[in-house]
Amino acid sequence: MKYLDEFRDNKLAEYLLDEISKTVTRDWRIMEICGGQTHAIVQYGIDKLLPEEIQLIHGPGCPVCVTPLGIVDQAIEIAQQSQVIFMSFGDMLRVPGSRFDLLNARSLGADVRFVYSPLEALNIARDNPEKQVVFFAIGFETTAPANAMAIKQASIENLNNFTVLTSQRLVPPAIDAILSLPDCQINGFLAAGHVCSIMGYWQYESLAQKFHIPFVPTGFEPVDLLQGILMLIKQLEAGKYGVKNQYKRWVTRNGNMAAQQIMQEVFTVVDAEWRGIGIIASSGLGVREAFQQFDASFTFKPKAAKPVESNLCISGDVLRGMAKPTQCPAFGCECTPAHPLGATMVSSEGACAAYYKYHRLVSEPAKAI
């Protein structure tokens, strides 16, 4: 546990908090762009330990949360076909569609299964040649290489009973969209360390120059997050904006070139919808025409009906960083992990799930976002 404990060291955390307190002189709003970071912040009470001048804002950092309701409905439609074995990561099975979720579809007779890897879905396709195996490929840049590899391997094997329903999203265009909002008041970003381990951080350099705000790719442990916040505050207080890398043990400027290569071979950049935000230009990955036979949206042609969101849930505002979970009138009442109204409560990385799990159940007199 040595290499984990050192990033949860109390004395080091106290030192970093002291340095932050000594450095900050004015109000700053910082957004973390990863659901894993949000959970760590809430679990360890980091937002409560920081000086009152610093407000942490939770961004659209969970791919389950930003998967559009319409795609969830398409997944359910495909899953209910008799010849289909439908597979996805566990959280997606509980995301509500317009009528019900994938687990409800399973209770009605659909063959819906959860897996830990798209390669498991490939194995099931090999073992069940009489069935159509569909994998629901969601995620940011972290899951895209493995999902692309599954499609590439299916192509190599000519595995014609394997397809992928994709909802892959790219983080930098979403940050650009948030910062372009007329009422955006974010001063700095903690970038997601796992995304940057794949893609590097060179893309954030142009965002820093465009919006005059600093970025820090950051890890997921308390010491990582506190050090990342300190690195941001030092830049902000000095009037500087650039990219400083806190997560050097995993992240380089250029990232994992082999992973990027397989992504570029199988996927193409497309405009994409983000739940709660809308269409963001060049923010998604679609299957290239050369691999079209493995694209479930091409093979099954599911309906594109206009879904209806809950009128109680404000998960869209939460995803844009415009509200905290406890500001939602349904939070902890009509909306709970057992009966979620929105994806921010369903996902294990959603901000609402974090607040509920770690007993942030009461709205607090927070600084204005």
ABEGO torsion letter per residue (X at the ends): XAAAAAAABAAAAAAAAAAAAAABABBBBBBBABAAAAAAAAAAGAAAABBAABBBBBBBABAAAABBAAAAAAAAAAAABAABBBBBBAAAAABBBAABBAAAAAAAGBBBBBBABAAAAAAAAAABAABBBBBBBBEBAAAAAAAAAAAAAAAAAGBAABBBBBBBBBAAAAAAAAAABAABABABBBBBAAAAAAAEAAAAAAAAAAAGBBBBBBBABAAAAAAAAAAAAAAAAAGBBBBBBABAAABBAAEBAAAAAAAAAABBBBBBBBBGAEBBBGABBBBBAAAAAABAAAAAGBBBBBBBBBAABAAAAAAAGABBAAABAABGBABBAABBABAAAABAABAAAAAAAAGBABBBBBBBX
